[in-house]
Every structure is written in structure tokens, then in C-alpha cells.
Amino acid sequence: MLSSVIIIGLLAFASSKPLDTEASNNELLLSLNKDLLRSLERQGGLPNPSVHLALRISNHHNLAKENEHLNRLKTHLHNDLQNSLSNSQSVVGLLALYTLALKSSCYDLNTVTFTVRETSETLLTHLKRQMEQEKEHIAYSHRPLTNYYQYSLGVLALCTSGIRVNNHVSNKLIKAVEQQHLKHGDTESTDTYAMAGMALQCVKDTGFHVQNAAELDTALSTIKQKLLASRRTDGHIGNEFSTGVAVQALLAMGSPAADFAAAMEAMRIDARSNTYHNPMAISHILPALQQKSYLTVKSKECLSEDDTLVLEPIDPVVVLPSDTKVAVAVEVVTSSGAAAVYSVDVPKGSSLLEALELLKAKSVDFTFEKESSLWGPFLSVVNGEQARQSDRRYWHLSSDGTALSQGINDFKFEAAQKITIKNTSY
């Protein structure tokens, strides 16, 4: 009799465990969804189309807040893009994300226009023109005006909007995969391979690429192999911040769940430990954890949507500066190779940006300027020297020799470290 009771108890425990896990995972998804929705209230600068895209392809919605954000995109971001286009700037990545965000809200893209030099043309016309310019730049310099991540976003945005992607445009991406040009500096970029995978999968699914179908299949196979080869022992693909788009790509390319099961668990662990406090990072992992990808917008229908996502009021958290100081060394390496080293003590838990501000106030020899991006601020000028995209240069940041995977506003100091800021070409 006792043995029967034990067996029944064990069976009950075993059967409840998956239910408990599922409930816990669903609770996590809801929490991430709410965090992303709350980020709309804290947004400084331009509204983020990537955040809007993730909110729209999620299972749960707060339609009033999403519509409010859509209106901000159509005014503030739209006007900023129009200024960039008027100044002949290459903004294909932002144009593509704006297109995907509008498409995710089932907005009629044919009604969205930009007026440049007194000529009014649709958003999709401008996106196609920018993609043609990127393609031409690849033809004579073997690289896009921007980068292959943005180029892939452009292909994806056109494709999911039902626009036939020029074979020459998609061929340039296929060749870049074949020639292993999807790099950031000297390192292969997991994020870029992932975005290229989603873009080329969309092209394949729509049947637009009727020529060289074998080359397209080979490129997709190569991308999948690259992503799987980037898996780490802790489950991440590339790093913590590339795993979301990598899983989206594997989902889009029809990979079996076993290929990304460890990555899903790694993202859940990171999310529970608040690794993803940057809204841009959450916008990448939320679709992946819901087993969706950006290709979802292609068939998105805004009918009978769940509208139950409610934000409970939360008490503001006041974080007092730590009394504990940590020593930070900052090495600046210019494009000529000349190096200068500075030191500053900062409160434990300070961000890299806060540390640089303290150093700037302490040392007259150290100066810096920053610019904004969807991921947050980034360094543009250090000690009077620029690192501009137009010159194919950026400030590469590393801590004790390891490249930073977080931005200057997200990286925190918990112990003494040496930060190297190096003007690098790509």
C-alpha cells in the first residue's frame, strides 16, 4: 500500500513539473512584454521601431499604448528620416526597421511618403533606391555603404512588404555569404548572419529568386552552419546579445527545436537575471522566446488581437551611489597607434559612460563625444579624433582584453578593470 502511494506521488510530481515549467516560462514572457511596454514611457530621443516591431508580433497587447507609439514613429522618426534623406545620408537600416514596424501594425505602406527636394515619394520607393545605392557600392568597393546587417534588413523589409527584391540585390547578399564577408572588423558577425538568414529565407519563400536557386539554397545552408557553429557551451549563439536574432533565424529557416533548445534556456536564464535590461535587447529575444521571427510580419493580420496587457503601477526604485570605489584604467588608442592611459576611481556599479564622465571632469587631457543609436549612446569622438561610419571606423571597446558586448550606458563596473578604447577600421 505504501509503495503504491509513493509511486502515485512520484507520478504526480513528474506530471506537474512540465506544467510548472510552462507556467513559469509564460510568466517570464509576460514580464518581458511588460518591460518592453514600460520602456516606451522612458524613451529618450527617437521612438524605437525595433521595440514596436517586437510588441506587435507578440501574443499579448496593450493596443492603446502601441497605437500611441505608432503615432510617435509616424511623426518623430518619420521627420528624422526625412531630414536624413534630404541630406543624402545612407539610412537603409532605419528605413527598413520603420517599414517593418509599420507593416507589423498593418499600416498601408503606400500612404507613407517622404518629401525630398520638393518631390514626394513613398517609403518603399526610398527604401528600394537606398538598396540600389548599397548594391552599387558593393559592386565597386566590395562592401555596402552601411554594413551587411543593414543591407539584410533592407532585403527583409522589402520582401515582407510584398515587394519583389531585385535579383542583383539579393545576389550581392548571397555572394557576401559565400565569400564570408559578414564580419564586424575581423570577426564573423553572428547578428549579421542571422539577419541575412531571415532575409534570404523570405526571398526563397516568396519565390522571387528564380535565378540561381541552388546558390540561394547553398547560402542558407552556410548561414545555418555558421549559426550552429557559433553555439557556446552555455547555450548562447555568439554572445548573450546575438542569441535572440540567431534563434529567430533558425526558426525562420525551419531548424528543428533541438538546434536552439539550449539557446532558448540560456535566454530565459539571462532574462531572469536581468541581463536584458536594454529595450533593444528585449526586442530581439521576446519574439524568439515566443518561437517567432521577423518573417511573422509578412502574414500579420491585425484582427481580434488580445488586448489584455495591463501595466501595474510600480514604485520608483532609488539607487544610492555605492560607498565602495573601484579603480578603472582607460587606455585610448588612436588610429595612428598612439596610446594614452588614464585612471579614475568610480563608485561600484557605475556605468562605463558615468566613468568616462568622471574621467573627463578629472583630466583636462581626456575628452569624448557621444551620439545616440537604437541601442543607446555610443562614442563618436575621443580626444578630438573621430571614428565615423563614413570612414569605415568605430571605437572598439574591450575590458581586460575582452570585447564588450554591451554599450557604454549598460556596461557596469563591479571590480577594478582596464578599458581599452581603440579607433578601429571595419
C-alpha positions as CSV (number, residue, x, y, z in Angstrom):
1,M,0.0,0.0,0.0
2,L,2.8,2.4,1.0
3,S,4.7,1.7,-2.3
4,S,1.5,2.5,-4.3
5,V,1.2,5.8,-2.5
6,I,4.9,6.6,-3.3
7,I,4.5,5.7,-6.9
8,I,1.4,7.8,-7.3
9,G,3.2,10.7,-5.6
10,L,6.2,10.4,-7.9
11,L,3.9,10.3,-11.0
12,A,2.0,13.4,-9.8
13,F,5.3,15.2,-9.3
14,A,6.6,14.2,-12.7
15,S,3.4,15.3,-14.5
16,S,3.3,18.6,-12.7
17,K,6.8,19.6,-13.5
18,P,6.3,20.4,-17.2
19,L,3.2,22.3,-16.2
20,D,5.1,24.3,-13.6
21,T,7.9,25.0,-16.2
22,E,5.4,26.1,-18.8
23,A,3.6,28.4,-16.4
24,S,7.0,29.9,-15.3
25,N,8.0,30.5,-18.9
26,N,4.7,32.1,-19.7
27,E,5.1,34.3,-16.7
28,L,8.5,35.3,-17.9
29,L,7.2,36.2,-21.4
30,L,4.5,38.4,-19.9
31,S,7.1,40.1,-17.7
32,L,9.4,40.8,-20.7
33,N,6.4,42.1,-22.7
34,K,5.5,44.5,-19.8
35,D,9.2,45.6,-19.5
36,L,9.2,46.4,-23.2
37,L,5.9,48.3,-23.0
38,R,7.2,50.3,-19.9
39,S,10.3,51.2,-21.9
40,L,8.0,53.3,-24.2
41,E,7.4,55.7,-21.3
42,R,11.2,56.0,-20.6
43,Q,12.3,56.5,-24.2
44,G,14.6,59.5,-24.7
45,G,15.2,60.7,-28.2
46,L,13.6,59.0,-31.2
47,P,10.9,56.2,-30.8
48,N,12.4,52.8,-31.4
49,P,10.9,50.9,-34.4
50,S,12.5,47.6,-33.2
51,V,10.7,47.8,-29.9
52,H,7.4,48.5,-31.7
53,L,8.0,45.5,-34.0
54,A,8.5,43.2,-31.1
55,L,5.4,44.4,-29.3
56,R,3.3,44.0,-32.4
57,I,4.4,40.4,-33.2
58,S,3.9,39.4,-29.5
59,N,0.9,37.4,-28.3
60,H,-0.3,40.0,-25.8
61,H,-1.0,43.6,-26.5
62,N,-1.9,47.0,-25.0
63,L,-3.4,48.4,-28.1
64,A,-3.8,51.9,-26.8
65,K,-0.1,52.3,-25.9
66,E,1.0,50.6,-29.1
67,N,-1.1,53.0,-31.2
68,E,0.3,55.9,-29.3
69,H,3.8,54.7,-30.1
70,L,2.9,54.1,-33.7
71,N,1.9,57.8,-33.9
72,R,5.2,58.8,-32.5
73,L,7.0,56.7,-35.1
74,K,5.0,58.4,-37.9
75,T,5.9,61.8,-36.7
76,H,9.2,62.0,-34.8
77,L,11.1,59.1,-36.5
78,H,9.5,59.9,-39.9
79,N,10.7,63.5,-39.7
80,D,14.2,62.4,-38.7
81,L,14.4,60.0,-41.6
82,Q,13.1,62.7,-44.0
83,N,16.0,65.0,-42.8
84,S,18.5,62.2,-43.4
85,L,17.2,61.5,-46.8
86,S,17.2,65.2,-47.7
87,N,20.9,65.3,-46.7
88,S,21.6,62.2,-48.9
89,Q,22.5,60.0,-45.9
90,S,22.5,56.2,-46.0
91,V,19.9,55.1,-43.5
92,V,18.8,51.8,-45.1
93,G,18.7,50.0,-41.7
94,L,16.5,52.6,-40.0
95,L,14.2,52.8,-43.1
96,A,13.9,49.0,-43.1
97,L,13.0,48.9,-39.4
98,Y,10.5,51.7,-39.8
99,T,9.0,49.7,-42.7
100,L,8.8,46.5,-40.6
101,A,7.3,48.4,-37.7
102,L,4.5,49.9,-39.8
103,K,3.9,46.6,-41.5
104,S,3.5,44.9,-38.1
105,S,0.7,47.4,-37.4
106,C,-0.9,46.6,-40.7
107,Y,-0.4,50.1,-41.9
108,D,-0.8,50.9,-45.6
109,L,2.8,51.5,-46.7
110,N,1.7,53.0,-49.9
111,T,0.3,56.0,-48.0
112,V,3.7,56.7,-46.3
113,T,5.7,59.3,-48.2
114,F,8.8,61.5,-47.8
115,T,9.2,64.8,-49.5
116,V,12.8,65.3,-50.5
117,R,13.8,68.3,-52.6
118,E,10.1,69.1,-53.3
119,T,9.5,65.6,-54.6
120,S,7.1,63.3,-52.8
121,E,7.8,59.5,-53.0
122,T,6.7,56.5,-50.9
123,L,8.7,55.0,-48.2
124,L,9.1,51.8,-50.2
125,T,10.4,53.8,-53.2
126,H,13.1,55.4,-51.0
127,L,14.0,52.0,-49.5
128,K,14.4,50.4,-52.9
129,R,16.6,53.4,-54.0
130,Q,18.8,53.1,-51.0
131,M,19.2,49.4,-51.6
132,E,20.2,50.1,-55.2
133,Q,22.8,52.5,-53.9
134,E,24.1,50.0,-51.4
135,K,24.3,47.4,-54.2
136,E,26.2,49.7,-56.5
137,H,28.7,50.5,-53.7
138,I,29.3,46.7,-53.2
139,A,29.9,46.3,-56.9
140,Y,32.9,48.7,-56.9
141,S,34.2,48.6,-53.3
142,H,33.1,45.0,-52.2
143,R,31.1,46.3,-49.2
144,P,27.9,48.2,-48.6
145,L,27.7,51.9,-47.8
146,T,26.5,50.9,-44.3
147,N,27.0,47.2,-43.5
148,Y,25.6,43.8,-44.4
149,Y,23.4,43.8,-41.3
150,Q,21.5,46.9,-42.5
151,Y,21.6,45.6,-46.1
152,S,20.0,42.3,-44.9
153,L,17.3,44.3,-43.0
154,G,16.6,46.2,-46.3
155,V,16.1,42.9,-48.2
156,L,13.9,41.6,-45.4
157,A,11.7,44.7,-45.2
158,L,11.1,44.8,-49.0
159,C,10.4,41.1,-49.1
160,T,8.0,41.0,-46.2
161,S,6.2,44.0,-47.7
162,G,5.4,42.1,-50.8
163,I,8.0,43.9,-53.0
164,R,9.9,41.8,-55.5
165,V,13.6,42.0,-54.4
166,N,15.8,42.7,-57.4
167,N,17.8,39.6,-58.2
168,H,21.0,41.7,-58.3
169,V,20.3,43.0,-54.8
170,S,19.8,39.5,-53.3
171,N,22.7,38.1,-55.3
172,K,25.0,40.6,-53.6
173,L,24.0,39.2,-50.2
174,I,24.3,35.6,-51.4
175,K,27.9,36.3,-52.7
176,A,28.7,38.0,-49.4
177,V,27.7,34.9,-47.5
178,E,29.7,32.7,-50.0
179,Q,32.8,34.9,-49.6
180,Q,32.4,35.2,-45.8
181,H,32.2,38.9,-45.8
182,L,29.6,39.1,-43.0
183,K,32.1,40.4,-40.4
184,H,32.4,43.2,-37.8
185,G,36.1,44.1,-38.0
186,D,38.0,40.9,-38.3
187,T,35.4,38.8,-36.6
188,E,32.4,37.0,-38.2
189,S,29.2,38.6,-37.0
190,T,26.5,36.2,-35.7
191,D,23.9,39.0,-35.8
192,T,24.6,39.7,-39.5
193,Y,24.5,36.0,-40.5
194,A,21.2,35.7,-38.6
195,M,19.6,38.8,-40.3
196,A,20.9,37.6,-43.7
197,G,19.3,34.2,-43.0
198,M,15.9,35.7,-42.3
199,A,16.2,38.0,-45.4
200,L,17.2,35.2,-47.8
201,Q,14.7,32.8,-46.3
202,C,11.9,35.3,-47.1
203,V,13.3,35.6,-50.7
204,K,13.2,31.8,-51.0
205,D,9.7,31.5,-49.5
206,T,8.2,34.1,-51.9
207,G,9.8,32.5,-54.9
208,F,11.3,35.9,-56.0
209,H,14.7,34.5,-56.6
210,V,14.1,32.4,-59.7
211,Q,17.7,32.5,-60.9
212,N,20.5,30.7,-59.2
213,A,18.2,28.9,-56.8
214,A,21.0,26.5,-56.0
215,E,23.2,29.3,-54.8
216,L,20.4,30.7,-52.6
217,D,20.0,27.2,-51.0
218,T,23.7,27.0,-50.5
219,A,23.8,30.4,-48.8
220,L,21.0,29.5,-46.5
221,S,22.8,26.2,-45.6
222,T,26.0,28.1,-45.0
223,I,24.3,30.6,-42.7
224,K,22.7,27.8,-40.7
225,Q,26.0,26.0,-40.3
226,K,27.7,29.3,-39.2
227,L,25.0,29.9,-36.6
228,L,25.2,26.3,-35.3
229,A,29.0,26.5,-35.2
230,S,28.6,29.7,-33.0
231,R,26.8,27.9,-30.2
232,R,28.7,28.1,-26.9
233,T,28.7,25.6,-24.1
234,D,26.4,27.8,-22.0
235,G,23.8,27.7,-24.8
236,H,24.3,31.2,-26.3
237,I,24.8,31.6,-30.0
238,G,27.6,34.1,-30.5
239,N,27.0,36.1,-27.3
240,E,24.1,37.0,-25.0
241,F,23.0,39.8,-27.3
242,S,23.1,38.0,-30.6
243,T,21.3,34.9,-29.4
244,G,17.8,36.4,-29.9
245,V,18.2,37.1,-33.6
246,A,20.2,33.9,-34.1
247,V,17.2,31.8,-32.8
248,Q,14.8,33.9,-34.9
249,A,16.9,33.0,-37.9
250,L,17.0,29.3,-37.1
251,L,13.2,29.4,-36.6
252,A,12.7,31.1,-39.9
253,M,14.9,28.6,-41.7
254,G,12.9,25.7,-40.3
255,S,15.6,24.3,-38.0
256,P,14.5,21.6,-35.6
257,A,13.8,22.7,-32.0
258,A,16.8,20.7,-30.8
259,D,19.1,23.1,-32.6
260,F,18.2,26.0,-30.4
261,A,16.7,24.4,-27.3
262,A,19.8,25.3,-25.2
263,A,19.8,28.9,-26.6
264,M,16.2,29.3,-25.5
265,E,17.0,28.2,-22.0
266,A,20.1,30.4,-21.9
267,M,17.9,33.4,-22.8
268,R,15.4,32.5,-20.1
269,I,18.2,32.3,-17.5
270,D,19.6,35.7,-18.7
271,A,16.2,37.3,-18.7
272,R,15.5,36.1,-15.1
273,S,18.9,37.6,-14.0
274,N,18.1,41.0,-15.7
275,T,20.8,40.7,-18.3
276,Y,18.4,42.1,-20.9
277,H,17.5,45.5,-19.3
278,N,18.2,47.3,-22.6
279,P,14.9,47.6,-24.6
280,M,16.7,46.8,-27.9
281,A,17.9,43.5,-26.4
282,I,14.5,42.6,-25.2
283,S,13.0,43.4,-28.6
284,H,15.3,40.7,-30.1
285,I,14.7,37.9,-27.5
286,L,10.9,38.3,-27.0
287,P,9.9,37.1,-30.5
288,A,12.5,34.3,-30.3
289,L,11.2,33.1,-26.9
290,Q,7.7,33.1,-28.4
291,Q,9.1,31.0,-31.3
292,K,8.5,33.7,-33.8
293,S,10.7,35.7,-36.2
294,Y,10.6,39.0,-38.1
295,L,9.2,37.0,-41.0
296,T,5.9,36.9,-39.0
297,V,5.1,40.4,-40.2
298,K,4.7,39.1,-43.8
299,S,1.4,37.4,-42.9
300,K,0.5,39.6,-40.0
301,E,-3.3,40.3,-39.6
302,C,-4.4,42.8,-37.1
303,L,-7.7,41.2,-36.3
304,S,-9.2,40.1,-33.0
305,E,-5.9,40.9,-31.2
306,D,-5.5,40.2,-27.5
307,D,-5.7,43.5,-25.6
308,T,-5.2,42.3,-22.0
309,L,-1.7,43.6,-21.3
310,V,-2.0,46.0,-18.3
311,L,0.8,47.7,-16.6
312,E,0.5,47.7,-12.8
313,P,1.9,50.8,-11.1
314,I,5.3,50.2,-9.7
315,D,7.2,52.2,-7.0
316,P,10.2,54.0,-8.3
317,V,13.5,52.4,-7.3
318,V,16.1,54.8,-5.9
319,V,19.6,53.5,-6.3
320,L,22.0,55.2,-4.0
321,P,25.7,55.6,-5.1
322,S,27.9,53.0,-3.6
323,D,30.5,54.0,-1.0
324,T,32.8,51.4,-2.4
325,K,35.2,52.7,-5.1
326,V,36.8,50.6,-7.9
327,A,39.8,51.6,-9.9
328,V,39.3,52.0,-13.6
329,A,42.2,52.4,-16.1
330,V,41.2,53.8,-19.5
331,E,43.6,53.3,-22.5
332,V,42.9,55.3,-25.6
333,V,44.5,54.0,-28.8
334,T,44.2,56.4,-31.8
335,S,44.2,55.4,-35.5
336,S,47.9,56.0,-35.7
337,G,48.5,53.5,-32.9
338,A,49.5,56.2,-30.3
339,A,48.2,55.2,-26.8
340,A,47.5,57.2,-23.7
341,V,46.4,55.7,-20.3
342,Y,44.3,57.4,-17.7
343,S,43.0,56.3,-14.3
344,V,39.9,57.2,-12.3
345,D,38.1,55.8,-9.2
346,V,34.4,55.3,-9.6
347,P,31.6,54.1,-7.3
348,K,31.0,50.4,-7.7
349,G,28.1,49.7,-10.1
350,S,28.9,52.8,-12.2
351,S,28.3,52.5,-16.0
352,L,31.2,53.0,-18.4
353,L,29.5,56.2,-19.5
354,E,29.5,57.5,-15.9
355,A,33.1,56.5,-15.5
356,L,34.1,58.4,-18.7
357,E,32.2,61.5,-17.5
358,L,34.1,61.4,-14.2
359,L,37.4,61.0,-16.0
360,K,36.5,63.9,-18.3
361,A,35.9,66.1,-15.3
362,K,39.1,65.0,-13.6
363,S,41.5,65.1,-16.6
364,V,41.8,68.0,-19.0
365,D,43.7,65.7,-21.4
366,F,40.7,63.3,-21.8
367,T,37.6,64.4,-23.8
368,F,34.9,62.5,-25.6
369,E,31.7,63.0,-27.5
370,K,28.8,60.6,-28.0
371,E,25.9,60.0,-30.4
372,S,22.6,58.2,-30.0
373,S,21.5,54.9,-31.5
374,L,18.7,52.4,-31.0
375,W,21.0,50.6,-28.6
376,G,21.8,53.7,-26.6
377,P,24.7,56.2,-26.7
378,F,28.0,55.3,-28.4
379,L,31.4,57.0,-28.6
380,S,31.9,59.1,-31.8
381,V,34.9,61.3,-30.8
382,V,37.6,60.6,-28.3
383,N,40.4,63.1,-27.5
384,G,39.4,65.1,-30.6
385,E,39.7,62.1,-33.0
386,Q,36.6,60.9,-34.8
387,A,35.7,57.3,-35.7
388,R,32.9,57.7,-38.3
389,Q,30.9,55.1,-40.3
390,S,31.6,57.1,-43.4
391,D,35.3,56.4,-42.9
392,R,34.6,52.7,-42.0
393,R,35.9,53.2,-38.5
394,Y,34.5,52.9,-34.9
395,W,35.7,53.0,-31.4
396,H,36.2,49.3,-30.3
397,L,35.8,48.8,-26.6
398,S,37.3,46.0,-24.6
399,S,37.7,45.2,-20.9
400,D,40.9,43.4,-19.8
401,G,41.3,42.3,-23.4
402,T,37.8,41.0,-24.0
403,A,35.5,42.9,-26.4
404,L,32.5,44.4,-24.7
405,S,29.1,43.1,-25.7
406,Q,27.2,45.9,-24.0
407,G,27.1,49.7,-24.7
408,I,28.7,52.4,-22.7
409,N,25.4,53.0,-20.8
410,D,24.9,49.3,-20.0
411,F,28.3,48.0,-19.0
412,K,28.8,48.3,-15.2
413,F,31.9,48.2,-13.1
414,E,31.8,45.7,-10.2
415,A,35.6,45.4,-9.8
416,A,38.8,47.1,-10.9
417,Q,39.2,46.9,-14.7
418,K,41.2,48.2,-17.6
419,I,39.1,49.6,-20.5
420,T,40.7,50.0,-23.9
421,I,39.1,52.4,-26.4
422,K,40.7,51.8,-29.8
423,N,40.0,53.5,-33.1
424,T,39.4,50.5,-35.4
425,S,38.6,50.0,-39.1
426,Y,36.0,47.6,-40.4
